[in-house]
Each structure stands twice: as structure tokens, then as C-alpha cells.
Amino acid sequence: MKQVLIKQGQAVVEDIPAPQIEAGTVLVQVDHSCISVGTEMSGVKTSGLPLWKRALKQPNNVKKALQMVATQGLAHTRSVVEGKLTAGQPTGYSAAGIVLEVGEGIDDIKPGDRVACAGAQCAHHAEVIRVPRNLTVPIPDALGFAEASTVTLGAIALQGVRRAQPTLGETFVVIGLGILGQLTAQLLKANGCRVIGTDLDRARVRIAQDLGMDVGIHPEDGDDIENVVRLTDGTGADGVIITAATPSDAVVSTAFHMCRKKGRVVLVGDVGLNLNREDFYRKELDFFISTSYGPGRYDNNYEERGLDYPVAYVRWTENRNMAEYLRLLAEGKLKIDTLISATYPVEKAGAAYEALKNGESKPLMVLLSYTRPAEGAAPARVVANPHAKPAGPKQIRLALVGAGGFAKGMHLPNIQALSDLFHLHAVVSRTGHNATATATQFSAKYAATDYQAVLNDPEVDAVLIATRHNLHASMVIDALKAGKHVLVEKPLALKEEELREIAAFYFPGATAGSPPILLTGFNRRFSKYVQHIHELTKGRSNPMILNYRMNAGYIPLDHWVHTEEGGGRNIGEGCHIYDLFTFLTGSKVGSVDATSIAPKTGYYSSTDNFVATMSFEDGSAATLTYTALGSKEYPKEQLEVFVDGKVIKLDDYKKLTITGAKVDGIETKLSDKGQKEELEAFGRAIRQGGEWPIPLWQQIQATEISFEVERKLR
């Protein structure tokens, strides 16, 4: 399918795989989408800036990059940055079309329905989009797709008016008569208000007046503030809604001065906010921020998980705002036709953005149109990479499933470095533009959004699964049944029944011939540090005591890691250490116990602040102290091993010291947690056959320990 991406100051149209349906979402064949002239052109401009200028605008990203260099090295950081620069960003957040499929849990929308969609994370300029239910509304019969595709802009304007709480007979000023200002002026008139509007562009002032605005003011016609005071009989406006976009602080100051005592100002646009107390203190003015489309925006539970707010408590959500805007359009209460300056076919999107960027006129709204596919034609979910490199005769053809930050920053550079073993054959991601960009950057044969495509591909030898945790087990089972070798990021499974199903695949007689290799991404055991500890302790004469401290750092409790997608930090990350204990002892676990803190506030969770203790059949004892209470400035991980008169200490996979024996330690500048060595061991095992990198019983034991710890914690 075709999708518009913003790359290095340009809008380009690329062929990418169409998205798959997911629970709680609808798949929509787009008919029209609306270009948000102000927001999107700002993004185009920013993407064209040199990297150093972008760095000045985004210091937080610079800090993240420097931290990545310190922990993962320059090569990995460069790979991630280059990938983001060349991939481009999807754009667009307002569209309308026909429903193709509905996901599990949706029963009030069906295929064939006409819908309008919102959301910068999903309602892109693309032929097919996947949108959560709460960002989707039916289109009234009397309304066309073109008009309905403006739904997001309408909801934004409507929410700004709701924040102002206008009443019949009040006078409001709208500062900035771009598309949001035009819609705001009409909505205020529909509320029975007298509306004064001001803009630097006389043409926009005239358009607003033609659509019903009472008075238009241009700066050349005299002082804005004096004009408003004069037009309100010396009282001042009851309220001002700012829909302008400028870095200047003067706009907010002007709005305050236009108001009467105890008036209110609502900020919808993006303006400078260095506030002067004297501007609003004496009048005791109210200053409100209007957040995009309304209540629910930026709430993951509402937008992504579909948890609606009860209408009795939140009358107007972003979804209900969207629906109300469409109703007003359908009933003729709002006029949008004259505000649409042009419509371009999506194939000419580049020309549309160039016209917006270089044209002398300032169009209020531009749409993109899409050609409907032939009836019955399925969206393409696999797209070939014309610049792919062929695999060598001895290379293992690997498919990456899940192209997130860790996979792109760690696994893919390692795959490149191990080109004697691996060839990246395919990239699968839930978002097509990410799959395509990653496949292009790393020369894969094709990009896909359909996991089944790589399982059905006879050329794929192995899959590397790096998706969110809740998908691991089912994907592993499907890949094993398809005869593919599997390297799956930890955890192997989130539920005991999933783990039993994986184990059952390897029961004697369950598969014909030699079954495929399964390797869970317990990379720490492959680190040269842990390998050295293993060599020092494997000939011990007595059991060991192992103490591991994980200063994991705080993650907000609404982060996906804490949800059913992640399974929590014990199962999701603690399993690393349970595998490490299993590897160093080489023994079956005996007993497992765990104790957690009881937080006094809701900020911390007991399930990521705990001490787990376990004994092993060889007599060894181990403890894991896992905490989110500490400072991120302190090193993350430390291991102490007490054995046969020696103390072996590992500091954050950067330094290993041995006390009590004349044995040299190890020290490296960067943390070495064994990810590359793990991948290499996987490749060698596939090529040579024989012993697995991690025996199956150890992979299962580490996962079972995490389940037992979880039971103790809960």
C-alpha cells in the first residue's frame, strides 16, 4: 500500500506492507485524509534541519544518545540514529474511509461501515490504517468522506470551545484564523456568541466573516486590544481562544489584555508562554489549556485499550467530540467546503507538501484522496526490497520479528557483524513503515506485517522474535511447528500453560526427525565475564552462595512492562538472573521463596521491589535483590560469588575481580552482557547441530522459577 512519510525535509510516498487487524481495532480502507497544514508543515521543516540544529531543539534526545554511546558503544548508537534518520516518520492524523475488518471485542462497527478516524499514532496518510475503536466514529449518511476526513481538526476546535464554556450572548475573540480558528469561530456562533476574530492575513479574516463571524480585525486597522475594548463597550471580551501558532509570547499577553475582569483565555494553538503576572493578576483571569481532541487524549487506557469514560462523569470524550463535530457538519451547522483549498491524489502527496511549503498563498486545508482497490483485493502485507542483498551459500537466512529499539540497536548490528553466519532475510513489524525502513537499512529481502509470511517462506531457516512479551510463547510454538529454529527474547512465556505447550513440542516422538533449536535470550550467561566465572567455579569442592543485586530503575506503573503485555519485571527481567543461577550451579532448583516490600504510596510496586531466595540440589544458595527504589546514577547490576575461599565480584558487566586466588580479572570500557556471543552460539548450533547453546531444561527452569517467585509476590 502507499503511505506518506516525512524524510529529510520532504514528503515521500512509499510502498509499505499494510497493517494487520488487532483486538480492539478496526482496519480502514482510506478514501480521504486531511493534511494539517500547520502541524505537518512544522514536522516537514524540522526533519529538514541539520542534525546539530535538531539536537539543539531536542536536548533530551541528545542525552539519550550520549547514554547509549556510554553503555552500548558508538557503532550501535550510530546504527540507531542512522536508522531513524533514513526511515522517515509517518504523518497525518485525520482520515475517513470504509471498514475492512474489525478486531476482537468490537461489536458496534462492522465491515463496510463508513467511519472517520483520528490519532497521530494511527490515522496516517496511508491507503489502509489500523485505528483503535475509541479513535473511530461512524460517518452520518448525509456527509461525504472528504468532509468527514477533517474530523480531528473539528474535534480539536470543539474541545477548545468546550474549555471556554461559552454562554448565550457572550463576546469571544478568536486569535488566529487558520483552520482551527475558522472552525472555532463557527462553533462559537453556534453557541449563540458574538465573535470577533483577528489574523495577520486579511483573506482569512474575510473568509471567517463570510462564514458568519461578526467582526474581523487586522493589525493594520489599529490596536487589537483597543478595538476589542471599543467593540465591547469598554468592558472587554468575556473570553479569548488562541488558535494561532507562533513562538512569540505577545499573543498570550494580548489575549489577557483583551479580556474583561474575571474573563477566561483558552490556549489551543502553540505559542510562547513566558507569562507576565501583571497581565492577568489584577483581572483575576482564568487561563485554560485545551488538550487536543478532548478527554482521553494521551491516555493509553482510553485510546489503545478501549476503556471508555462513563458519560455521566465525562460527558465529552475525544470520541464523543469527534461524533458531535460530524453531526454538526451533516446538519449544516458548520461549513467546511469553502475551507478546503485543494485535493491531491495520494500519489501526488509530494507535490501537495511542496505547494504548501513554497506557495505564496496560505491554504487553510488540503486533502489527499485515495483510489479504491478492486473488489475483493486483499491488502498487500509483504513488500519486496529492491535493494536487497542475496544470501551466501552458507549463511543462515534469518527473519527478525519485532523491529523495536532493542532489536535495531543491538540485534541487527550484531547480525551484520556475524555475516559469516547470518543473512537478514526478512523483517516483520506491526507497523509497515518500520518494517520497510528496517529492511531497507539492513538489506533484507522483504518487509512484512504478517508473521505467517515468514513461517510459510521455505527460504527462512530461523526466526529471531523480539516482540512484546505476551506474544513470545504463541510465536515460538508457531515457528517450531513450521520447522524454523527460534531465538526468542526473554521471557520464553508468561503463563504456565504456554510453557507446558512449548515443552510438549519436544516430548519424545512429538516431532519427526531432528527438532528445531530453541534458544531463549538469556544472554548474560554468554558474556565473557560469566563464562570466566563458570570456568573458575565448575571444579569447586563445595556449594556456592550467589548474591545478585539488580538496581533496575523506576518504570511508571502504567508502562506496558507492568501490564498483561509485559507480565511484570520479575517474569520479564528477573528470569535473566534465574537462568544465570541455573547456569553457574548447573543444578536443578530445590526451593524458591520471595519477599517484597509493601509500598506506602502508589508510586512503587511490590512486584518490582523484592528479594527472591532459592536453593539448588547441589547445595548452593542464591538470592536476587531486585529493586526500583534506587538511583539510576548507581550501577545497575552486581554479582558476588562466595566459593572455596574465593570471592568473585562482577560489577555491571564492566569489571570482574577475584579475591583469594591468583587469577586475573577482566575489565572493559563498555558493558558486555553477551548479546553478540549468544547470537553466535545460536548460529553455530544451527550450522553444526549437536548440543544446544542452553539445554531445554535450563530454559524451562529459569522460566518456572520466575513463575514461582511471582506466586510468592502476589
C-alpha positions in Angstrom: 0.0 0.0 0.0 1.0 3.6 -0.4 1.9 5.8 2.6 3.2 9.3 3.0 6.4 9.6 5.1 8.4 12.7 6.1 12.1 12.3 5.3 14.8 15.0 5.5 12.5 17.9 4.7 10.5 16.2 2.1 7.2 14.3 1.9 7.6 11.0 0.0 5.2 8.3 -0.9 6.4 4.7 -0.4 5.0 1.2 -0.8 4.9 -0.5 2.6 3.1 -3.6 3.9 -0.5 -2.9 5.1 -1.2 -3.4 8.8 -2.9 -6.5 10.3 -6.0 -6.3 12.4 -5.6 -6.5 16.2 -8.0 -6.8 19.1 -9.9 -3.6 19.8 -9.1 -2.0 16.5 -10.6 -1.5 13.1 -8.9 -1.8 9.7 -9.9 1.0 7.4 -9.5 1.5 3.6 -8.9 5.2 3.5 -10.9 7.3 1.0 -9.7 10.8 2.1 -7.2 12.1 4.6 -6.7 15.7 5.8 -3.3 17.4 5.8 -3.0 19.5 9.0 -1.2 22.4 7.3 0.3 24.0 10.5 1.3 20.8 12.4 2.5 18.8 9.5 4.5 21.5 7.8 6.2 22.2 11.1 7.3 18.5 11.1 8.5 18.7 7.5 10.6 21.8 8.3 12.1 20.1 11.4 13.0 16.9 9.5 15.0 19.0 7.0 17.2 20.6 9.6 20.8 19.5 10.0 21.4 17.0 12.8 23.1 19.6 15.1 20.2 22.0 14.8 17.7 19.3 15.6 19.9 18.4 18.6 19.6 22.0 19.9 15.8 21.7 19.7 15.7 18.2 21.3 18.3 18.1 24.1 16.6 15.1 25.7 17.3 13.0 22.6 20.9 14.1 22.7 21.1 12.9 26.3 19.7 9.6 25.4 22.2 9.2 22.5 25.1 10.0 24.8 23.9 7.4 27.3 23.6 4.9 24.6 27.2 5.6 23.5 28.3 5.1 27.0 26.6 1.8 27.5 26.4 0.3 24.0 29.2 2.0 22.1 29.4 4.3 19.2 28.7 1.7 16.4 25.4 0.6 17.9 24.4 4.2 18.6 25.2 5.3 15.0 23.1 2.4 13.7 20.1 3.5 15.7 20.5 7.2 14.7 21.0 6.4 11.1 18.0 4.2 11.1 15.8 6.9 12.5 17.1 9.5 10.1 16.6 7.3 7.0 13.4 5.7 8.0 11.3 8.8 8.0 8.2 9.4 10.1 4.6 8.7 9.2 2.4 11.7 9.1 -1.3 12.6 9.2 -3.8 12.3 12.0 -7.2 12.7 10.4 -8.9 10.4 7.8 -12.1 8.8 6.6 -12.9 5.6 4.8 -14.6 2.2 4.8 -14.1 -0.5 7.4 -12.3 -3.6 6.0 -12.1 -5.7 9.2 -12.9 -5.4 12.9 -10.9 -6.8 15.7 -11.9 -8.9 18.6 -14.0 -7.1 21.2 -15.7 -4.7 18.8 -19.4 -5.3 18.1 -20.8 -1.9 17.2 -18.9 -1.4 13.9 -18.8 -3.9 11.0 -17.0 -4.3 7.7 -18.4 -1.9 5.1 -19.3 0.9 7.6 -18.2 4.4 6.7 -16.0 5.8 9.5 -13.8 8.8 10.4 -10.6 8.3 12.3 -8.2 10.3 14.4 -4.9 9.9 16.1 -1.3 10.9 15.2 -0.3 7.3 16.1 -2.6 5.6 13.6 -4.7 7.8 11.3 -1.9 8.4 8.9 -1.9 9.3 5.2 -2.0 5.7 4.0 -4.2 3.5 1.9 -5.0 1.3 4.9 -4.9 2.2 8.5 -5.4 0.4 11.8 -7.2 2.5 14.4 -8.4 1.8 17.9 -12.1 1.8 18.5 -12.2 5.0 20.6 -10.5 6.9 17.8 -13.1 5.8 15.3 -16.6 7.2 14.7 -19.4 6.4 12.2 -20.0 9.0 9.5 -23.6 10.3 9.2 -25.3 9.3 5.9 -25.6 12.9 4.7 -21.8 13.5 5.0 -19.1 12.7 2.4 -15.7 11.2 3.0 -13.9 14.4 2.2 -15.7 16.5 4.8 -15.5 13.7 7.4 -11.7 13.4 6.9 -11.4 16.7 8.8 -12.8 15.1 12.0 -9.6 15.6 14.0 -9.3 19.3 13.4 -13.0 19.7 14.2 -12.7 17.8 17.5 -9.7 20.0 18.4 -11.6 23.2 17.8 -14.7 21.8 19.6 -12.7 20.9 22.7 -11.2 24.4 22.8 -14.7 25.9 22.8 -15.8 23.4 25.5 -12.9 24.6 27.7 -14.1 28.2 27.3 -17.7 27.3 28.4 -19.4 30.0 26.3 -22.9 31.1 27.1 -25.6 32.8 25.0 -24.8 36.5 24.4 -21.2 36.4 25.4 -18.5 38.0 23.3 -15.4 36.0 22.4 -12.2 36.8 20.5 -10.5 34.2 18.3 -6.8 35.0 17.8 -5.5 33.2 14.6 -7.9 32.4 11.8 -6.3 29.4 10.3 -8.4 26.2 10.0 -8.8 25.8 13.8 -9.7 29.5 14.2 -12.2 29.3 11.4 -13.9 26.3 13.0 -13.7 27.8 16.4 -15.4 31.0 15.2 -18.3 28.9 13.7 -18.7 26.8 16.8 -18.9 29.9 19.0 -21.6 31.3 16.7 -23.4 28.0 17.0 -23.3 28.6 20.8 -25.0 32.0 20.4 -21.9 34.1 21.0 -20.8 37.3 19.4 -17.4 36.6 17.7 -14.5 38.9 17.0 -11.6 37.4 15.0 -8.1 38.6 14.3 -5.4 37.4 12.0 -2.4 38.7 10.1 -3.9 37.6 6.8 -6.8 39.7 5.5 -8.1 36.9 3.3 -8.6 34.7 6.3 -10.4 37.4 8.1 -12.8 37.9 5.1 -13.4 34.1 4.9 -14.3 34.0 8.6 -16.7 36.9 8.1 -18.3 35.3 5.1 -18.9 32.2 7.3 -20.7 34.2 10.0 -18.0 35.8 12.2 -19.4 39.2 13.5 -16.2 41.4 13.4 -12.8 40.9 11.8 -9.7 42.8 13.0 -6.5 43.2 11.1 -3.4 44.6 12.9 -3.1 47.4 10.3 -6.6 48.6 11.2 -5.5 49.8 14.7 -4.5 48.4 18.0 -6.1 44.9 18.6 -6.7 45.4 22.3 -8.3 48.9 21.9 -10.5 47.6 19.1 -11.8 44.8 21.3 -12.4 47.1 24.2 -14.2 49.6 22.0 -16.4 46.8 20.4 -17.4 45.6 23.9 -18.5 49.0 25.2 -15.3 49.3 27.2 -15.9 46.1 29.2 -13.6 43.7 27.3 -14.3 40.3 25.9 -15.8 37.5 28.1 -13.2 35.2 26.7 -10.4 34.7 24.2 -9.5 31.5 22.4 -6.0 31.4 21.0 -5.7 29.2 17.8 -2.5 30.9 16.5 0.9 29.3 16.2 3.9 31.5 16.9 6.9 31.3 19.3 6.1 34.9 20.4 4.9 35.5 24.0 3.0 38.6 22.9 -0.1 36.6 21.8 -0.9 35.4 25.3 -0.3 38.9 26.7 -2.6 40.4 24.1 -5.3 37.8 24.9 -5.2 38.7 28.6 -5.5 42.4 27.9 -8.5 41.8 25.6 -10.5 40.2 28.5 -12.9 41.8 31.0 -12.3 41.2 34.7 -12.8 37.5 35.6 -12.7 36.6 31.9 -11.0 33.5 30.6 -8.4 32.6 28.0 -8.1 29.2 26.3 -4.9 28.1 24.6 -5.5 25.8 21.6 -2.5 26.7 19.5 1.2 26.6 20.0 2.6 30.0 21.3 5.2 31.3 23.6 4.3 31.0 27.2 6.6 33.3 29.2 3.8 34.8 31.2 3.8 38.2 32.8 1.9 38.1 36.1 0.6 41.7 35.7 -1.2 40.7 32.5 -3.7 38.6 34.3 -3.4 39.1 38.1 -5.4 42.3 38.6 -8.3 41.0 36.5 -8.2 37.6 38.2 -8.4 35.9 34.8 -8.7 32.1 34.2 -6.2 30.5 31.8 -7.0 27.1 30.4 -5.1 24.7 28.2 -7.1 22.7 25.7 -5.6 19.3 25.2 -6.1 18.2 21.6 -9.4 16.4 20.8 -10.6 16.1 24.4 -10.6 13.8 27.5 -9.0 10.5 26.6 -6.2 12.0 24.6 -2.8 10.7 25.7 -4.4 8.2 27.9 -3.3 4.8 26.8 -6.1 3.0 28.6 -8.6 5.0 26.7 -7.1 5.2 23.3 -5.3 1.9 22.9 -7.1 -0.4 25.4 -10.5 0.9 24.6 -11.6 1.7 28.2 -14.2 4.5 27.8 -15.1 7.1 30.4 -18.7 6.8 31.7 -20.8 9.5 30.1 -22.3 10.5 33.4 -18.9 11.6 34.6 -17.1 12.6 31.4 -19.8 13.9 29.1 -17.5 14.8 26.2 -14.6 12.5 25.4 -12.5 12.8 22.3 -14.6 10.1 20.6 -17.9 12.0 21.5 -16.3 15.2 20.4 -15.5 13.6 17.0 -19.0 12.3 16.6 -20.6 15.7 17.5 -18.4 17.6 15.1 -19.6 15.2 12.3 -23.2 15.7 13.3 -22.8 19.5 13.1 -21.3 19.2 9.7 -24.0 16.8 8.5 -26.8 19.2 9.7 -25.2 22.2 8.1 -24.4 24.0 11.4 -20.8 24.2 10.3 -19.4 25.0 6.8 -16.3 23.2 5.7 -16.4 23.1 1.9 -15.1 26.6 1.3 -12.2 26.0 3.7 -10.8 23.1 1.6 -8.3 24.7 -0.7 -7.3 21.7 -2.8 -7.4 17.9 -3.0 -4.4 15.9 -4.3 -4.3 12.1 -5.1 -2.0 10.4 -2.6 0.4 9.6 -5.4 1.0 13.4 -5.7 1.4 14.0 -2.0 4.9 15.2 -2.5 3.6 18.0 -4.8 0.9 18.8 -2.2 3.5 19.4 0.5 5.8 21.3 -1.8 2.9 23.6 -2.7 2.2 24.2 1.0 5.9 24.8 1.6 6.7 27.1 -1.3 3.4 28.7 -2.3 2.7 32.3 -1.6 -0.9 31.6 -0.7 -1.7 30.2 2.7 -4.3 27.4 2.2 -6.4 26.6 5.1 -6.9 22.9 4.4 -5.6 20.4 1.9 -6.9 16.9 1.4 -5.5 13.7 -0.1 -7.7 11.3 -2.0 -7.2 7.5 -2.5 -8.2 5.2 -5.3 -10.4 2.3 -4.1 -8.9 -1.1 -4.8 -10.6 -3.7 -6.9 -13.4 -5.5 -5.1 -12.1 -8.5 -3.1 -8.4 -7.4 -3.4 -6.6 -8.1 -0.2 -4.1 -5.5 1.2 -0.5 -6.5 0.5 1.3 -7.4 3.7 4.7 -8.3 2.1 6.8 -5.8 0.2 10.0 -6.7 -1.6 13.1 -4.6 -1.0 14.6 -3.7 -4.5 18.0 -3.1 -2.9 18.2 -6.4 -1.0 21.4 -8.4 -0.9 21.3 -12.1 -1.7 22.3 -14.7 0.9 25.5 -16.5 0.6 25.5 -20.3 0.2 26.4 -21.0 3.8 24.6 -18.1 5.5 21.6 -18.8 7.8 18.6 -16.9 6.5 17.1 -15.2 9.5 13.8 -13.4 9.9 13.6 -10.7 12.5 10.1 -10.5 14.1 9.6 -7.3 16.0 11.8 -4.4 14.9 11.8 -2.2 18.1 14.6 -0.1 19.5 16.4 -3.0 21.1 16.3 -5.2 18.0 17.6 -2.3 15.8 20.1 -1.1 18.3 21.5 -4.5 19.4 20.5 -7.5 17.4 20.7 -6.1 13.8 24.3 -4.6 14.2 25.3 -8.0 15.7 23.8 -9.8 12.8 25.8 -7.6 10.4 28.9 -8.3 12.4 28.3 -12.0 12.2 27.8 -12.0 8.4 29.8 -15.2 8.1 26.9 -16.9 9.9 23.7 -14.9 9.2 21.9 -13.2 6.4 18.9 -11.0 7.3 16.2 -12.4 5.0 13.1 -10.6 6.3 11.8 -8.0 8.8 8.4 -8.3 10.4 6.9 -5.4 12.3 3.3 -4.5 13.3 3.8 -1.1 11.5 4.6 -1.3 7.9 6.8 1.8 7.6 9.1 0.5 10.4 9.3 -2.9 8.7 10.2 -1.3 5.3 12.7 1.1 6.7 14.5 -1.6 8.7 14.5 -4.0 5.8 16.0 -1.2 3.6 18.6 -0.2 6.1 19.8 -3.7 6.7 19.3 -5.1 3.1 16.7 -7.7 3.9 14.9 -9.4 1.0 11.4 -8.1 2.1 9.4 -6.4 4.8 6.2 -7.7 6.2 3.5 -7.1 8.8 2.3 -10.7 8.5 4.2 -13.2 10.7 2.7 -16.1 8.9 4.5 -14.9 5.7 7.9 -15.8 7.1 6.7 -19.1 8.6 5.4 -20.1 5.1 8.6 -19.0 3.4 10.8 -22.1 2.7 13.9 -19.9 2.5 13.7 -18.8 6.1 15.9 -21.0 8.3 15.4 -19.3 11.6 13.4 -16.5 13.3 14.5 -14.0 15.9 11.5 -13.0 18.0 11.8 -9.6 19.7 8.1 -8.6 20.1 6.3 -7.7 23.3 6.4 -10.4 25.9 2.8 -11.6 25.6 3.4 -12.7 22.0 6.5 -14.8 22.6 5.1 -18.2 23.5 2.5 -18.4 20.7 5.0 -17.2 18.1 7.6 -19.7 19.4 5.1 -22.6 19.0 4.0 -21.4 15.5 7.7 -21.2 14.4 8.7 -24.5 15.8 5.7 -26.2 14.1 6.8 -24.5 10.9 10.2 -26.1 11.3 12.1 -22.9 12.0 14.9 -22.6 14.5 14.0 -20.0 17.1 15.9 -17.4 19.1 13.3 -15.6 21.3 14.0 -12.7 23.5 13.2 -13.3 27.2 10.8 -14.2 28.7 10.0 -17.5 27.0 6.4 -17.5 28.3 4.2 -15.5 30.6 1.9 -18.4 31.6 2.5 -21.9 32.8 0.2 -23.4 30.2 2.2 -21.7 27.5 5.4 -23.1 28.9 3.9 -26.6 29.0 2.9 -26.4 25.4 6.4 -25.4 24.4 7.9 -28.3 26.4 5.4 -30.7 25.0 6.7 -30.0 21.5 9.9 -31.6 22.5 8.4 -34.7 24.1 10.0 -37.9 22.6 8.1 -38.8 19.5 6.3 -35.4 19.3 8.2 -34.4 16.2 9.7 -36.4 13.3 13.4 -36.2 12.8 15.6 -33.6 14.5 13.5 -30.9 16.0 14.5 -27.2 15.5 16.7 -25.4 18.1 15.0 -23.2 20.6 17.1 -20.6 22.4 15.7 -18.1 24.9 17.6 -14.8 25.0 19.3 -15.3 28.4 22.3 -13.5 27.1 24.1 -12.9 30.3 25.4 -16.4 30.5 27.2 -15.9 27.2 29.1 -12.8 28.5 32.8 -13.4 28.8 32.5 -12.3 32.4 30.0 -15.0 33.3 31.9 -17.5 31.2 35.0 -16.8 33.2 33.1 -17.2 36.5 31.8 -20.5 35.2 35.3 -21.7 34.5 36.5 -20.6 37.9 33.7 -22.4 39.7 32.9 -25.5 37.7 35.5 -27.6 39.6 34.6 -26.4 43.0 34.6 -28.8 46.0 31.6 -27.2 47.8 28.3 -25.5 47.1 28.3 -21.7 46.4 26.5 -18.7 47.7 25.5 -16.3 45.0 24.1 -12.8 45.7 22.8 -10.7 42.8 21.6 -7.1 43.0 19.6 -5.6 40.3 19.2 -1.8 40.7 16.6 -1.9 37.9 15.5 1.7 37.9 11.9 3.0 38.2 9.4 2.4 35.4 6.0 4.1 35.7 3.3 1.6 36.7 1.3 2.3 33.5 4.2 1.2 31.3 3.5 -1.8 29.1 6.1 -3.9 31.0 3.8 -3.8 34.0 0.7 -4.8 32.0 -0.5 -8.1 30.6 1.7 -7.3 27.6 4.8 -7.4 29.7 4.0 -9.7 32.6 5.8 -7.6 35.1 9.5 -7.2 35.8 10.1 -10.4 37.7 9.0 -12.6 34.8 10.2 -10.1 32.2 13.7 -9.4 33.5 14.3 -11.4 36.7 14.3 -14.6 34.5 17.7 -13.4 33.3 19.2 -13.9 36.7 17.3 -17.2 37.4 19.0 -18.5 34.3 22.3 -17.2 35.4 22.0 -19.1 38.7 21.0 -22.2 36.9 24.0 -21.9 34.5 26.5 -21.4 37.3 25.2 -24.1 39.5 24.4 -26.5 36.7 21.8 -27.9 39.1 18.0 -28.4 39.4 16.3 -25.9 41.7 15.1 -27.1 45.0 13.1 -24.4 46.8 12.1 -20.9 45.9 10.9 -18.1 48.2 10.4 -14.4 47.8 9.6 -11.4 49.9 8.5 -8.0 48.7 8.1 -4.6 50.3 4.7 -3.1 50.9 5.0 0.5 49.4 3.4 3.3 51.4 2.4 5.2 48.3 1.0 4.2 44.9 4.2 5.3 43.2 6.1 2.0 43.7 5.0 -1.6 43.1 5.8 -4.5 45.4 6.3 -6.7 42.3 9.4 -4.9 41.2 10.9 -4.4 44.7 11.6 -7.9 46.1 14.2 -10.4 47.3 14.0 -13.9 45.8 15.9 -16.7 47.5 16.4 -20.2 46.1 18.3 -23.4 46.9 19.7 -25.8 44.4 20.1 -29.6 44.5 23.9 -29.3 44.6 23.5 -27.4 47.9 24.1 -23.9 46.5 22.0 -20.9 47.6 21.3 -17.8 45.6 19.5 -14.5 46.2 18.3 -11.9 43.8 17.6 -8.4 45.2 15.5 -6.6 42.6 14.6 -3.0 43.2 13.2 0.1 41.5 13.8 2.2 44.6 17.4 3.1 43.8 19.0 5.9 41.8 19.7 5.3 38.1 23.0 7.0 38.6 24.2 3.9 40.6 25.4 0.9 38.6 22.6 -1.4 37.6 23.9 -5.0 38.3 26.3 -6.6 40.7 27.1 -10.3 41.4 29.0 -11.7 44.3 30.0 -15.4 44.3 31.4 -17.0 47.5 33.1 -20.3 46.8 36.1 -22.4 48.0 37.8 -19.5 49.9 37.3 -17.1 47.0 35.1 -14.1 46.4 34.3 -13.3 42.8 32.7 -9.9 42.2 31.2 -8.8 38.9 30.4 -5.0 38.6 27.8 -4.1 35.9 29.5 -6.4 33.3 32.4 -4.0 33.1 34.7 -5.3 35.8 35.4 -8.7 37.3 37.7 -9.1 40.4 38.7 -12.3 42.2 39.8 -12.2 45.8 41.5 -15.2 47.4 43.1 -16.6 44.2 46.0 -15.5 41.9 43.7 -15.2 38.9 43.5 -12.2 36.7 40.2 -10.4 36.4 38.6 -8.7 33.4 37.7 -5.1 32.7 36.1 -3.4 29.7 35.1 0.1 28.9 31.6 -0.9 27.8 29.2 -3.2 29.5 29.4 -6.7 27.9 26.3 -8.7 28.5 26.9 -11.4 25.9 24.3 -10.5 23.2 26.7 -11.0 20.3 28.1 -14.2 21.7 24.6 -15.5 22.3 23.7 -14.9 18.6 26.9 -16.5 17.5 26.2 -19.6 19.7 22.8 -19.8 18.1 24.3 -19.7 14.6 27.0 -22.3 15.4 24.4 -24.7 16.8 22.2 -24.4 13.7 25.2 -24.9 11.4 26.9 -27.7 13.3 24.0 -29.4 15.0 24.5 -31.2 18.3 24.4 -29.5 21.7 22.1 -26.6 22.2 23.5 -23.3 23.5 21.2 -23.6 26.5 19.7 -27.0 27.3 15.9 -27.0 27.2 15.6 -28.0 30.9 17.5 -24.9 31.9 15.4 -22.6 29.8 12.3 -24.1 31.3 13.7 -24.0 34.8 14.6 -20.3 34.7 11.0 -19.6 33.5 9.5 -21.8 36.1 11.4 -20.0 38.9 10.0 -16.7 37.7 6.5 -18.1 37.9 7.1 -19.4 41.5 8.6 -16.1 42.5 5.5 -14.3 41.0 3.2 -16.6 43.1 5.1 -15.7 46.2 4.9 -12.0 45.5 1.2 -12.0 44.7 
